[in-house]
Amino acid sequence: MLITAICPIAYLVMFVLQPEHMGVLLTDPLGQMLLAAAVIMELVGMARVAMLLKQEG
């Protein structure tokens, strides 16, 4: 599940390097919807990968 940590780590790095650009995701309503969609898709992807790995083992 290490690969699922890439997206949040990339967000944090970009937030540190360019907070004015990444801060829009937290303040703008469209940015908040996009951030929520990204989190949901990340969770669905993690669940799907876990299901696939469980079937193989």
Secondary structure, 3 states (H helix, E strand, C coil): CHHHHHHHHHHHHHHHHCHHHHCHHHHCHHHHHHHHHHHHHHHHHHHHHHHHHHHHC
